[in-house]
Amino acid sequence: MKWLMGLPVILLLVLAPDGAAAAESFSVRCEGGIPIRPYFATFDIDAKAIVLESPPSSVETNFGINAYSGEIISTEDEKIKFILPVPSGRIDLIFDRARKTMTWPGMDNDIFRPTLNHKCSVMPPRSILSFRIREPIQHPISVRCEHAGGNAYFTMDAASKQALYERGKEGRAYRGEVTDANQDEIKLLMNFDVPRHVVWNKVRQSITIEGVEGNASSPRSVTQCEEITPRTMIELHRKPRQ
C-alpha cells in the first residue's frame, strides 16, 4: 500500500499485539504528591500487562507525562502486584482492588522514603487517545487497515476532536484532529510530513487519503479497513528487557 509508505516519525510507541487489550482490562485514576496531581494505570489481567502514566510536572500545562510498561506478578487477595522497570532498577507497586488504593512501598525510617498510599477510582480502559491529552475521550472509534509491515490503525473521537494514526510493528504514530463528523463519515486532518485530509467512511468501511497537489508520490488512495474494538492505553505496553 503506497499510501502507508514514506511518512516521517513524529511519535514512537511500542505496541502490543491486537489481542492484548482483550479479557479483563480496566484503568484507575490515582492522586498523590504535593500539590496533588493525578496519574493513571491501565491493567490487562490476562496478559499480565500494565501501563502507568506518570503525573504531569504541571497540572496547568499537563506537561511532563510519560508512559511506563510493567508486568503483573500476582493478583491474589484482590491485590494486583506489579513491577515497573526504571533506569535505576525496578519499582514494585500494589493496587488494592477492594480498598481502591495504590501502594508505593517504602520504609519507616528518617532517611528513607515512607510507604505511600494513594486513593484511586476505577474506570473503563483509557483510550490510546488519552495519552498526554486533557480532554475526556468519550466515544473513540478504531479502524484497522492491512499493511505490509504490520497492521495500521486510525483511532478517532469526534467529541474531543482527537485522532491518532499508528503504523506497523515499529509503532510509528502521528497525531491529527477531527474536522467534521456525521453518521456516515468522519473527516480528519493528519499531521504527516505534509498535512493530509483523511476520510473514514463507515458505510463503505474505507479510508480515503487525499493526495497532495503537485506531488506525484502522494496520490489520492482508498483502502478497505474494518472497525475494531477501540484501542486503549495497554497498546503502549512493551515487554521489559531481559
PyRosetta script that sets phi, psi and omega in degrees:
from pyrosetta import init, pose_from_sequence

init()
pose = pose_from_sequence("MKWLMGLPVILLLVLAPDGAAAAESFSVRCEGGIPIRPYFATFDIDAKAIVLESPPSSVETNFGINAYSGEIISTEDEKIKFILPVPSGRIDLIFDRARKTMTWPGMDNDIFRPTLNHKCSVMPPRSILSFRIREPIQHPISVRCEHAGGNAYFTMDAASKQALYERGKEGRAYRGEVTDANQDEIKLLMNFDVPRHVVWNKVRQSITIEGVEGNASSPRSVTQCEEITPRTMIELHRKPRQ")
pose.set_psi(1, 108.8)
pose.set_omega(1, -175.2)
pose.set_phi(2, -66.7)
pose.set_psi(2, -27.6)
pose.set_omega(2, -177.7)
pose.set_phi(3, -68.9)
pose.set_psi(3, -14.3)
pose.set_omega(3, 179.6)
pose.set_phi(4, -96.0)
pose.set_psi(4, -1.0)
pose.set_omega(4, -173.7)
pose.set_phi(5, -102.9)
pose.set_psi(5, 155.1)
pose.set_omega(5, 170.5)
pose.set_phi(6, 78.0)
pose.set_psi(6, 19.1)
pose.set_omega(6, 179.3)
pose.set_phi(7, -96.9)
pose.set_psi(7, 135.2)
pose.set_omega(7, -177.1)
pose.set_phi(8, -76.8)
pose.set_psi(8, 160.2)
pose.set_omega(8, -179.4)
pose.set_phi(9, -86.6)
pose.set_psi(9, 127.8)
pose.set_omega(9, 171.7)
pose.set_phi(10, -117.6)
pose.set_psi(10, -10.5)
pose.set_omega(10, 177.9)
pose.set_phi(11, -155.8)
pose.set_psi(11, 136.5)
pose.set_omega(11, -178.2)
pose.set_phi(12, -116.1)
pose.set_psi(12, 119.9)
pose.set_omega(12, 176.7)
pose.set_phi(13, -123.1)
pose.set_psi(13, 142.8)
pose.set_omega(13, 175.2)
pose.set_phi(14, -104.3)
pose.set_psi(14, 119.9)
pose.set_omega(14, -166.1)
pose.set_phi(15, -103.5)
pose.set_psi(15, 152.9)
pose.set_omega(15, 173.6)
pose.set_phi(16, -88.5)
pose.set_psi(16, 166.2)
pose.set_omega(16, 175.7)
pose.set_phi(17, -61.1)
pose.set_psi(17, 164.1)
pose.set_omega(17, -175.7)
pose.set_phi(18, -55.0)
pose.set_psi(18, -36.1)
pose.set_omega(18, -173.5)
pose.set_phi(19, -86.2)
pose.set_psi(19, 5.1)
pose.set_omega(19, -172.9)
pose.set_phi(20, -67.4)
pose.set_psi(20, -23.0)
pose.set_omega(20, -177.0)
pose.set_phi(21, -96.1)
pose.set_psi(21, 11.7)
pose.set_omega(21, -179.0)
pose.set_phi(22, -79.1)
pose.set_psi(22, 179.0)
pose.set_omega(22, 177.6)
pose.set_phi(23, 61.5)
pose.set_psi(23, -145.9)
pose.set_omega(23, -175.0)
pose.set_phi(24, -81.1)
pose.set_psi(24, 112.6)
pose.set_omega(24, -179.8)
pose.set_phi(25, -139.7)
pose.set_psi(25, 137.1)
pose.set_omega(25, 179.6)
pose.set_phi(26, -158.1)
pose.set_psi(26, 167.0)
pose.set_omega(26, 177.2)
pose.set_phi(27, -121.9)
pose.set_psi(27, 159.8)
pose.set_omega(27, 173.6)
pose.set_phi(28, -131.0)
pose.set_psi(28, 145.5)
pose.set_omega(28, 173.2)
pose.set_phi(29, -110.9)
pose.set_psi(29, 121.0)
pose.set_omega(29, -178.2)
pose.set_phi(30, -120.2)
pose.set_psi(30, 160.6)
pose.set_omega(30, 179.5)
pose.set_phi(31, -133.0)
pose.set_psi(31, 139.9)
pose.set_omega(31, 177.9)
pose.set_phi(32, -166.0)
pose.set_psi(32, 176.6)
pose.set_omega(32, 177.6)
pose.set_phi(33, 87.6)
pose.set_psi(33, 172.0)
pose.set_omega(33, 176.4)
pose.set_phi(34, -131.8)
pose.set_psi(34, 114.9)
pose.set_omega(34, -4.6)
pose.set_phi(35, -67.3)
pose.set_psi(35, 162.5)
pose.set_omega(35, -177.2)
pose.set_phi(36, -65.3)
pose.set_psi(36, 130.9)
pose.set_omega(36, 178.3)
pose.set_phi(37, -132.5)
pose.set_psi(37, 145.8)
pose.set_omega(37, 179.7)
pose.set_phi(38, -85.4)
pose.set_psi(38, 151.6)
pose.set_omega(38, 168.6)
pose.set_phi(39, -144.6)
pose.set_psi(39, 165.0)
pose.set_omega(39, -172.7)
pose.set_phi(40, -132.0)
pose.set_psi(40, 152.3)
pose.set_omega(40, 172.6)
pose.set_phi(41, -137.0)
pose.set_psi(41, 136.7)
pose.set_omega(41, 176.8)
pose.set_phi(42, -117.8)
pose.set_psi(42, 127.4)
pose.set_omega(42, -175.3)
pose.set_phi(43, -112.4)
pose.set_psi(43, 140.7)
pose.set_omega(43, 166.5)
pose.set_phi(44, -122.3)
pose.set_psi(44, 102.8)
pose.set_omega(44, -171.3)
pose.set_phi(45, -64.9)
pose.set_psi(45, -47.5)
pose.set_omega(45, -177.4)
pose.set_phi(46, -64.4)
pose.set_psi(46, -38.2)
pose.set_omega(46, -179.8)
pose.set_phi(47, -82.5)
pose.set_psi(47, -4.9)
pose.set_omega(47, -177.9)
pose.set_phi(48, 55.9)
pose.set_psi(48, 37.7)
pose.set_omega(48, -176.4)
pose.set_phi(49, -117.4)
pose.set_psi(49, 147.3)
pose.set_omega(49, 176.5)
pose.set_phi(50, -144.9)
pose.set_psi(50, 140.4)
pose.set_omega(50, 173.9)
pose.set_phi(51, -122.4)
pose.set_psi(51, 121.2)
pose.set_omega(51, 179.8)
pose.set_phi(52, -106.4)
pose.set_psi(52, 128.9)
pose.set_omega(52, 175.0)
pose.set_phi(53, -98.4)
pose.set_psi(53, 119.3)
pose.set_omega(53, -177.6)
pose.set_phi(54, -67.7)
pose.set_psi(54, 156.4)
pose.set_omega(54, 177.6)
pose.set_phi(55, -68.4)
pose.set_psi(55, 154.6)
pose.set_omega(55, 178.1)
pose.set_phi(56, -70.8)
pose.set_psi(56, 148.9)
pose.set_omega(56, 174.8)
pose.set_phi(57, -70.1)
pose.set_psi(57, -23.5)
pose.set_omega(57, 176.3)
pose.set_phi(58, -138.5)
pose.set_psi(58, 120.5)
pose.set_omega(58, 179.6)
pose.set_phi(59, -65.5)
pose.set_psi(59, -34.5)
pose.set_omega(59, -177.1)
pose.set_phi(60, -65.7)
pose.set_psi(60, -41.8)
pose.set_omega(60, -176.5)
pose.set_phi(61, -98.4)
pose.set_psi(61, -12.8)
pose.set_omega(61, -177.1)
pose.set_phi(62, 60.7)
pose.set_psi(62, 29.5)
pose.set_omega(62, -175.9)
pose.set_phi(63, -92.1)
pose.set_psi(63, 148.6)
pose.set_omega(63, 171.4)
pose.set_phi(64, 93.5)
pose.set_psi(64, 15.8)
pose.set_omega(64, -179.4)
pose.set_phi(65, -84.1)
pose.set_psi(65, 134.1)
pose.set_omega(65, 175.8)
pose.set_phi(66, -128.9)
pose.set_psi(66, 160.5)
pose.set_omega(66, 178.3)
pose.set_phi(67, -113.1)
pose.set_psi(67, 135.6)
pose.set_omega(67, -179.4)
pose.set_phi(68, -124.4)
pose.set_psi(68, 131.2)
pose.set_omega(68, 178.1)
pose.set_phi(69, -89.7)
pose.set_psi(69, 140.6)
pose.set_omega(69, 178.4)
pose.set_phi(70, -139.3)
pose.set_psi(70, 177.8)
pose.set_omega(70, -178.0)
pose.set_phi(71, -125.7)
pose.set_psi(71, 129.8)
pose.set_omega(71, 175.4)
pose.set_phi(72, -78.2)
pose.set_psi(72, 126.9)
pose.set_omega(72, -177.8)
pose.set_phi(73, -109.1)
pose.set_psi(73, -14.8)
pose.set_omega(73, 179.5)
pose.set_phi(74, -162.4)
pose.set_psi(74, 145.8)
pose.set_omega(74, 176.3)
pose.set_phi(75, -131.4)
pose.set_psi(75, 25.1)
pose.set_omega(75, -176.9)
pose.set_phi(76, -77.2)
pose.set_psi(76, 150.3)
pose.set_omega(76, 174.4)
pose.set_phi(77, 55.7)
pose.set_psi(77, 38.3)
pose.set_omega(77, 177.0)
pose.set_phi(78, 62.6)
pose.set_psi(78, 17.8)
pose.set_omega(78, 178.8)
pose.set_phi(79, -117.6)
pose.set_psi(79, 121.8)
pose.set_omega(79, 178.5)
pose.set_phi(80, -93.6)
pose.set_psi(80, 110.8)
pose.set_omega(80, 178.4)
pose.set_phi(81, -99.7)
pose.set_psi(81, 132.3)
pose.set_omega(81, -178.0)
pose.set_phi(82, -147.2)
pose.set_psi(82, 162.4)
pose.set_omega(82, -179.5)
pose.set_phi(83, -121.3)
pose.set_psi(83, 144.9)
pose.set_omega(83, 175.7)
pose.set_phi(84, -121.2)
pose.set_psi(84, 114.8)
pose.set_omega(84, 174.0)
pose.set_phi(85, -66.3)
pose.set_psi(85, 135.0)
pose.set_omega(85, 177.3)
pose.set_phi(86, -133.3)
pose.set_psi(86, 163.7)
pose.set_omega(86, -177.2)
pose.set_phi(87, -54.2)
pose.set_psi(87, -32.8)
pose.set_omega(87, -177.7)
pose.set_phi(88, -89.1)
pose.set_psi(88, -1.7)
pose.set_omega(88, -179.3)
pose.set_phi(89, 150.0)
pose.set_psi(89, -112.4)
pose.set_omega(89, 176.9)
pose.set_phi(90, -153.2)
pose.set_psi(90, 158.2)
pose.set_omega(90, 176.9)
pose.set_phi(91, -118.0)
pose.set_psi(91, 132.1)
pose.set_omega(91, 176.0)
pose.set_phi(92, -101.9)
pose.set_psi(92, 128.7)
pose.set_omega(92, -179.7)
pose.set_phi(93, -131.3)
pose.set_psi(93, 163.6)
pose.set_omega(93, -179.4)
pose.set_phi(94, -136.9)
pose.set_psi(94, 124.6)
pose.set_omega(94, 170.0)
pose.set_phi(95, -104.4)
pose.set_psi(95, 119.9)
pose.set_omega(95, 179.8)
pose.set_phi(96, -92.0)
pose.set_psi(96, 110.3)
pose.set_omega(96, -176.2)
pose.set_phi(97, -69.4)
pose.set_psi(97, -31.8)
pose.set_omega(97, -179.4)
pose.set_phi(98, -73.0)
pose.set_psi(98, -45.6)
pose.set_omega(98, -177.4)
pose.set_phi(99, -89.6)
pose.set_psi(99, -12.3)
pose.set_omega(99, -177.9)
pose.set_phi(100, 56.5)
pose.set_psi(100, 54.5)
pose.set_omega(100, 177.8)
pose.set_phi(101, -131.6)
pose.set_psi(101, 148.8)
pose.set_omega(101, 173.8)
pose.set_phi(102, -108.4)
pose.set_psi(102, 123.3)
pose.set_omega(102, -178.4)
pose.set_phi(103, -107.1)
pose.set_psi(103, 126.5)
pose.set_omega(103, 172.8)
pose.set_phi(104, -106.5)
pose.set_psi(104, 98.2)
pose.set_omega(104, -173.9)
pose.set_phi(105, -59.5)
pose.set_psi(105, 144.9)
pose.set_omega(105, 177.5)
pose.set_phi(106, -147.4)
pose.set_psi(106, -161.9)
pose.set_omega(106, 179.9)
pose.set_phi(107, -132.5)
pose.set_psi(107, 136.8)
pose.set_omega(107, 179.5)
pose.set_phi(108, -80.6)
pose.set_psi(108, 76.6)
pose.set_omega(108, -179.9)
pose.set_phi(109, -147.5)
pose.set_psi(109, 144.5)
pose.set_omega(109, -173.3)
pose.set_phi(110, -58.1)
pose.set_psi(110, -30.3)
pose.set_omega(110, -175.2)
pose.set_phi(111, -97.4)
pose.set_psi(111, -0.2)
pose.set_omega(111, 178.9)
pose.set_phi(112, -116.1)
pose.set_psi(112, 162.1)
pose.set_omega(112, 176.6)
pose.set_phi(113, -71.0)
pose.set_psi(113, 132.9)
pose.set_omega(113, 176.9)
pose.set_phi(114, -74.4)
pose.set_psi(114, 166.1)
pose.set_omega(114, 174.6)
pose.set_phi(115, -66.3)
pose.set_psi(115, 135.2)
pose.set_omega(115, 179.7)
pose.set_phi(116, -112.3)
pose.set_psi(116, 131.9)
pose.set_omega(116, 176.6)
pose.set_phi(117, -122.0)
pose.set_psi(117, 116.2)
pose.set_omega(117, -176.9)
pose.set_phi(118, -110.0)
pose.set_psi(118, 135.2)
pose.set_omega(118, 176.5)
pose.set_phi(119, -72.6)
pose.set_psi(119, 141.3)
pose.set_omega(119, -177.3)
pose.set_phi(120, -133.7)
pose.set_psi(120, 161.9)
pose.set_omega(120, 171.2)
pose.set_phi(121, -127.5)
pose.set_psi(121, 143.9)
pose.set_omega(121, -176.6)
pose.set_phi(122, -94.7)
pose.set_psi(122, 142.6)
pose.set_omega(122, -178.6)
pose.set_phi(123, -147.3)
pose.set_psi(123, 168.4)
pose.set_omega(123, 175.1)
pose.set_phi(124, -61.2)
pose.set_psi(124, 162.4)
pose.set_omega(124, -179.9)
pose.set_phi(125, -54.6)
pose.set_psi(125, 132.9)
pose.set_omega(125, -179.8)
pose.set_phi(126, -69.9)
pose.set_psi(126, 137.2)
pose.set_omega(126, 177.9)
pose.set_phi(127, -64.1)
pose.set_psi(127, 148.6)
pose.set_omega(127, 175.1)
pose.set_phi(128, -61.7)
pose.set_psi(128, -20.9)
pose.set_omega(128, 176.4)
pose.set_phi(129, -69.9)
pose.set_psi(129, -17.6)
pose.set_omega(129, -174.2)
pose.set_phi(130, -74.1)
pose.set_psi(130, -18.9)
pose.set_omega(130, -174.1)
pose.set_phi(131, -60.8)
pose.set_psi(131, 118.7)
pose.set_omega(131, 179.5)
pose.set_phi(132, 63.3)
pose.set_psi(132, 20.7)
pose.set_omega(132, 179.6)
pose.set_phi(133, -117.4)
pose.set_psi(133, 131.3)
pose.set_omega(133, -178.3)
pose.set_phi(134, -82.7)
pose.set_psi(134, -32.3)
pose.set_omega(134, -176.4)
pose.set_phi(135, -66.5)
pose.set_psi(135, 139.9)
pose.set_omega(135, 177.1)
pose.set_phi(136, -67.2)
pose.set_psi(136, 138.0)
pose.set_omega(136, 177.1)
pose.set_phi(137, -97.0)
pose.set_psi(137, 112.7)
pose.set_omega(137, -169.1)
pose.set_phi(138, -96.0)
pose.set_psi(138, -51.1)
pose.set_omega(138, -174.6)
pose.set_phi(139, -135.7)
pose.set_psi(139, 70.0)
pose.set_omega(139, -178.3)
pose.set_phi(140, -71.1)
pose.set_psi(140, 149.7)
pose.set_omega(140, 174.9)
pose.set_phi(141, -125.1)
pose.set_psi(141, 134.1)
pose.set_omega(141, 174.8)
pose.set_phi(142, -119.5)
pose.set_psi(142, 141.1)
pose.set_omega(142, 175.1)
pose.set_phi(143, -129.2)
pose.set_psi(143, 146.3)
pose.set_omega(143, -178.3)
pose.set_phi(144, -116.1)
pose.set_psi(144, 133.6)
pose.set_omega(144, 177.6)
pose.set_phi(145, -124.2)
pose.set_psi(145, 143.1)
pose.set_omega(145, 179.4)
pose.set_phi(146, -73.5)
pose.set_psi(146, 143.9)
pose.set_omega(146, -178.3)
pose.set_phi(147, -149.8)
pose.set_psi(147, 140.4)
pose.set_omega(147, -174.9)
pose.set_phi(148, -57.4)
pose.set_psi(148, -32.9)
pose.set_omega(148, -179.6)
pose.set_phi(149, -91.0)
pose.set_psi(149, 14.0)
pose.set_omega(149, -174.9)
pose.set_phi(150, 121.9)
pose.set_psi(150, 171.3)
pose.set_omega(150, -177.6)
pose.set_phi(151, -68.3)
pose.set_psi(151, 153.2)
pose.set_omega(151, 173.2)
pose.set_phi(152, -116.9)
pose.set_psi(152, 148.8)
pose.set_omega(152, -173.8)
pose.set_phi(153, -135.2)
pose.set_psi(153, 142.6)
pose.set_omega(153, 166.1)
pose.set_phi(154, -116.9)
pose.set_psi(154, 131.0)
pose.set_omega(154, 173.0)
pose.set_phi(155, -124.3)
pose.set_psi(155, 133.9)
pose.set_omega(155, -174.0)
pose.set_phi(156, -144.8)
pose.set_psi(156, 152.3)
pose.set_omega(156, 178.3)
pose.set_phi(157, -140.6)
pose.set_psi(157, 112.9)
pose.set_omega(157, -174.8)
pose.set_phi(158, -65.1)
pose.set_psi(158, -36.7)
pose.set_omega(158, -176.1)
pose.set_phi(159, -64.6)
pose.set_psi(159, -45.5)
pose.set_omega(159, -178.9)
pose.set_phi(160, -89.4)
pose.set_psi(160, -11.1)
pose.set_omega(160, -178.7)
pose.set_phi(161, 66.2)
pose.set_psi(161, 21.6)
pose.set_omega(161, 179.0)
pose.set_phi(162, -90.1)
pose.set_psi(162, 145.2)
pose.set_omega(162, 176.3)
pose.set_phi(163, -145.5)
pose.set_psi(163, 148.1)
pose.set_omega(163, -179.7)
pose.set_phi(164, -143.4)
pose.set_psi(164, 136.9)
pose.set_omega(164, 175.9)
pose.set_phi(165, -118.0)
pose.set_psi(165, 129.7)
pose.set_omega(165, 177.1)
pose.set_phi(166, -121.8)
pose.set_psi(166, 140.6)
pose.set_omega(166, -175.9)
pose.set_phi(167, -130.3)
pose.set_psi(167, 124.7)
pose.set_omega(167, 166.9)
pose.set_phi(168, 67.7)
pose.set_psi(168, 176.8)
pose.set_omega(168, -177.5)
pose.set_phi(169, -66.5)
pose.set_psi(169, -23.2)
pose.set_omega(169, -179.1)
pose.set_phi(170, -73.3)
pose.set_psi(170, -11.7)
pose.set_omega(170, 174.1)
pose.set_phi(171, 74.5)
pose.set_psi(171, 28.0)
pose.set_omega(171, 177.2)
pose.set_phi(172, -71.3)
pose.set_psi(172, 137.9)
pose.set_omega(172, -174.3)
pose.set_phi(173, -141.4)
pose.set_psi(173, 152.7)
pose.set_omega(173, -175.5)
pose.set_phi(174, -139.1)
pose.set_psi(174, 135.1)
pose.set_omega(174, 177.6)
pose.set_phi(175, -84.2)
pose.set_psi(175, 159.1)
pose.set_omega(175, 175.1)
pose.set_phi(176, -160.9)
pose.set_psi(176, -168.2)
pose.set_omega(176, 179.6)
pose.set_phi(177, -141.9)
pose.set_psi(177, 151.6)
pose.set_omega(177, 174.5)
pose.set_phi(178, -82.4)
pose.set_psi(178, 123.7)
pose.set_omega(178, -179.7)
pose.set_phi(179, -100.0)
pose.set_psi(179, -22.0)
pose.set_omega(179, 179.3)
pose.set_phi(180, -164.7)
pose.set_psi(180, 152.7)
pose.set_omega(180, 179.4)
pose.set_phi(181, -155.3)
pose.set_psi(181, 140.6)
pose.set_omega(181, 172.2)
pose.set_phi(182, -143.3)
pose.set_psi(182, -168.0)
pose.set_omega(182, -176.2)
pose.set_phi(183, -63.9)
pose.set_psi(183, -30.2)
pose.set_omega(183, -173.2)
pose.set_phi(184, -103.6)
pose.set_psi(184, -26.2)
pose.set_omega(184, -172.6)
pose.set_phi(185, -139.4)
pose.set_psi(185, 151.0)
pose.set_omega(185, 169.3)
pose.set_phi(186, -126.7)
pose.set_psi(186, 124.5)
pose.set_omega(186, -178.3)
pose.set_phi(187, -103.6)
pose.set_psi(187, 136.1)
pose.set_omega(187, -176.6)
pose.set_phi(188, -125.0)
pose.set_psi(188, 156.0)
pose.set_omega(188, 166.8)
pose.set_phi(189, -121.6)
pose.set_psi(189, 108.9)
pose.set_omega(189, -174.4)
pose.set_phi(190, -99.6)
pose.set_psi(190, 141.4)
pose.set_omega(190, -176.8)
pose.set_phi(191, -89.4)
pose.set_psi(191, 70.0)
pose.set_omega(191, 174.0)
pose.set_phi(192, -82.8)
pose.set_psi(192, -163.5)
pose.set_omega(192, 178.0)
pose.set_phi(193, -55.6)
pose.set_psi(193, -42.4)
pose.set_omega(193, 168.8)
pose.set_phi(194, -120.5)
pose.set_psi(194, 130.8)
pose.set_omega(194, -179.8)
pose.set_phi(195, -51.2)
pose.set_psi(195, 133.5)
pose.set_omega(195, -177.8)
pose.set_phi(196, -125.7)
pose.set_psi(196, 138.3)
pose.set_omega(196, 174.1)
pose.set_phi(197, -83.4)
pose.set_psi(197, 133.5)
pose.set_omega(197, -177.2)
pose.set_phi(198, -129.3)
pose.set_psi(198, 140.8)
pose.set_omega(198, 179.0)
pose.set_phi(199, -127.1)
pose.set_psi(199, 126.0)
pose.set_omega(199, 170.9)
pose.set_phi(200, -98.5)
pose.set_psi(200, 116.3)
pose.set_omega(200, 178.4)
pose.set_phi(201, -99.4)
pose.set_psi(201, 111.3)
pose.set_omega(201, -175.6)
pose.set_phi(202, -67.3)
pose.set_psi(202, -35.4)
pose.set_omega(202, -177.8)
pose.set_phi(203, -71.3)
pose.set_psi(203, -47.9)
pose.set_omega(203, -178.1)
pose.set_phi(204, -82.7)
pose.set_psi(204, -10.6)
pose.set_omega(204, -176.3)
pose.set_phi(205, 53.4)
pose.set_psi(205, 52.7)
pose.set_omega(205, -177.3)
pose.set_phi(206, -135.0)
pose.set_psi(206, 151.4)
pose.set_omega(206, 173.0)
pose.set_phi(207, -111.3)
pose.set_psi(207, 125.0)
pose.set_omega(207, 175.7)
pose.set_phi(208, -111.7)
pose.set_psi(208, 126.1)
pose.set_omega(208, 174.7)
pose.set_phi(209, -110.7)
pose.set_psi(209, 117.4)
pose.set_omega(209, -177.4)
pose.set_phi(210, -70.3)
pose.set_psi(210, 148.0)
pose.set_omega(210, -179.4)
pose.set_phi(211, -74.4)
pose.set_psi(211, 167.0)
pose.set_omega(211, 176.2)
pose.set_phi(212, -100.0)
pose.set_psi(212, 120.0)
pose.set_omega(212, -177.1)
pose.set_phi(213, -59.6)
pose.set_psi(213, 129.5)
pose.set_omega(213, 178.3)
pose.set_phi(214, 82.0)
pose.set_psi(214, 4.5)
pose.set_omega(214, -179.7)
pose.set_phi(215, -122.0)
pose.set_psi(215, 100.1)
pose.set_omega(215, -176.0)
pose.set_phi(216, -66.3)
pose.set_psi(216, -21.8)
pose.set_omega(216, -179.5)
pose.set_phi(217, -82.2)
pose.set_psi(217, -4.8)
pose.set_omega(217, 179.5)
pose.set_phi(218, -127.6)
pose.set_psi(218, 66.2)
pose.set_omega(218, -178.1)
pose.set_phi(219, -78.3)
pose.set_psi(219, 168.5)
pose.set_omega(219, 173.9)
pose.set_phi(220, -67.5)
pose.set_psi(220, 140.7)
pose.set_omega(220, -179.7)
pose.set_phi(221, -142.2)
pose.set_psi(221, 149.9)
pose.set_omega(221, 177.1)
pose.set_phi(222, -127.2)
pose.set_psi(222, 127.9)
pose.set_omega(222, -176.8)
pose.set_phi(223, -129.4)
pose.set_psi(223, 135.9)
pose.set_omega(223, 175.2)
pose.set_phi(224, -74.9)
pose.set_psi(224, 131.7)
pose.set_omega(224, -179.7)
pose.set_phi(225, -135.4)
pose.set_psi(225, 178.1)
pose.set_omega(225, 177.7)
pose.set_phi(226, -139.1)
pose.set_psi(226, 143.6)
pose.set_omega(226, 177.4)
pose.set_phi(227, -76.7)
pose.set_psi(227, 136.8)
pose.set_omega(227, -178.0)
pose.set_phi(228, -129.3)
pose.set_psi(228, 175.8)
pose.set_omega(228, 175.2)
pose.set_phi(229, -57.2)
pose.set_psi(229, 132.9)
pose.set_omega(229, -177.6)
pose.set_phi(230, -54.3)
pose.set_psi(230, 134.7)
pose.set_omega(230, -178.3)
pose.set_phi(231, -74.6)
pose.set_psi(231, 142.6)
pose.set_omega(231, -173.9)
pose.set_phi(232, -118.0)
pose.set_psi(232, 179.0)
pose.set_omega(232, -179.4)
pose.set_phi(233, -61.6)
pose.set_psi(233, -20.8)
pose.set_omega(233, -178.9)
pose.set_phi(234, -66.0)
pose.set_psi(234, -17.3)
pose.set_omega(234, 177.4)
pose.set_phi(235, -65.1)
pose.set_psi(235, -18.4)
pose.set_omega(235, 178.7)
pose.set_phi(236, -82.4)
pose.set_psi(236, -0.5)
pose.set_omega(236, -176.9)
pose.set_phi(237, -69.7)
pose.set_psi(237, 139.7)
pose.set_omega(237, 172.0)
pose.set_phi(238, -134.2)
pose.set_psi(238, 147.5)
pose.set_omega(238, -179.5)
pose.set_phi(239, -70.9)
pose.set_psi(239, 135.8)
pose.set_omega(239, 176.9)
pose.set_phi(240, -60.1)
pose.set_psi(240, 145.4)
pose.set_omega(240, 177.3)
pose.set_phi(241, -68.3)
pose.set_psi(241, 140.6)
pose.set_omega(241, -179.2)
pose.set_phi(242, -78.4)
pose.dump_pdb("model.pdb")
